[in-house]
Amino acid sequence: MINVKDILAFLGNDVISIFGNNSYSEIRYLRAIGSADEFTLEWIHALSRDKQTIAENTFAKVVIADCDVHYSAKMISQKKTLIQVKNPKLTIAKLGNHFFMQRPGPGVHASVNIHPEAVIGTNAFIGPNTIIGKSKIGNDVTIHGNVSIYDNVEIGNKVIIHSGVVLGTDGFGYERDGDGTLIKFPQLGKVVISDSVEIGANTCIAKGALQDTIIGEGTKINNLCHIAHNVRIGKNVLITGQINISGSCLVDDEVWISPNATIRDHIHIGKGAHVGIGAVVTKNIPAGETWIGNPAKKYEKK
């Protein structure tokens, strides 16, 4: 069980105000809206239209909300605790990860195949049937089952890799000889996965040709994505499901790429840009712009 005091200590300056009993110590669950009981940590979305009603009618004894919710006489009579924050959804995400998420403990499954020269950091979890080549893996890394990590892959700390991921395959680079024969271009680079990256199931990331493929710190990649050789992705980028990023693209920090988008080779996407659902990107996208369609064009509000 979780104590309100523990929550307040964890949130620190994120808390604007606290009303009611800050010693309540029977918080056990996070549950969907409308499913709360007295042991649930309730939260109210900032966009909800009936915030006060939710706060007063929930069975939960502890409520996280923004300052639109006030500590009413009804809440006082119910002996509820109200914690006011700026962004309740962000707050509950932080609390959920810290107090409620269950992660696998450190350990290496007996079926894992690890190269004798691989370097594995502390507190790693490596699931069944995973293969790890001559690579370097940081601390507190979670690698689920059936993952293939080739040679020359570097993985930072606190990285999560889901089942079926393949890291470090050769890039798809060929040149035609005079008679039309396809000659493979050397693929000599690495894959570098920075700290706190999460990679979804069945995603494939190719190593660089003559430079490295780099995934920046805090970036999150969904399932079934393909990231080609020499791609450089910045920090805190959101790459949703079934994305194809072709070779030598540069994706700056805090970009959002929506599902089923395709990005052709050598494209530069500027910081904070948004690529729409199913977009086919054939031109560079400046920072902060939203592009949609096939071929993708800047979205202009009417």
Long-range contacts (C-beta under 8 A, 24 or more apart in sequence): 1-25, 1-26, 1-27, 1-28, 1-39, 2-27, 2-28, 2-41, 2-99, 3-27, 4-62, 4-81, 4-83, 6-99, 7-41, 7-62, 7-83, 7-95, 7-99, 8-83, 10-94, 10-95, 10-98, 10-99, 11-83, 11-85, 11-91, 11-94, 11-95, 14-85, 14-86, 14-91, 14-94, 15-83, 15-84, 15-85, 16-67, 16-84, 16-85, 16-86, 17-67, 17-82, 17-83, 17-84, 18-81, 18-82, 18-83, 18-84, 19-71, 19-75, 19-81, 19-82, 19-84, 20-71, 20-75, 20-76, 20-79, 20-80, 20-81, 20-82, 21-61, 21-79, 21-81, 22-81, 24-61, 24-62, 24-81, 26-61, 27-62, 29-100, 30-92, 30-95, 30-96, 30-100, 36-60, 41-92, 41-95, 43-88, 43-89, 43-91, 43-92, 44-69, 44-88, 45-88, 45-89, 46-87, 46-88, 46-89, 55-80, 55-82, 64-88, 64-91, 64-92, 64-95, 103-142, 104-142, 109-145, 115-151, 121-157, 127-163, 133-168, 135-168, 138-195, 144-201, 150-191, 150-207, 152-189, 152-190, 152-191, 152-207, 153-190, 153-191, 153-192, 153-193, 153-207, 154-190, 154-191, 154-192, 154-193, 155-193, 156-193, 156-194, 156-195, 156-196, 156-197, 156-217, 157-195, 157-196, 158-195, 158-196, 159-193, 159-195, 159-196, 159-197, 159-198, 159-199, 160-197, 160-198, 160-199, 161-198, 161-199, 162-198, 162-199, 162-200, 162-201, 162-203, 162-223, 163-201, 163-202, 164-201, 164-202, 164-203, 165-199, 165-200, 165-201, 165-202, 165-203, 165-204, 165-205, 166-203, 166-204, 166-205, 167-191, 167-193, 167-199, 167-204, 167-205, 168-205, 168-206, 168-207, 169-204, 169-205, 169-206, 169-207, 170-206, 170-207, 170-229, 171-206, 171-207, 171-208, 171-209, 171-213, 171-228, 171-229, 171-230, 171-247, 172-206, 172-228, 172-229, 172-247, 173-209, 173-229, 173-247, 185-209, 186-210, 187-229, 189-213, 189-229, 189-230, 191-215, 194-218, 194-219, 194-235, 197-221, 200-224, 200-225, 200-241, 203-227, 209-247, 216-253, 222-259, 228-265, 234-271, 252-287
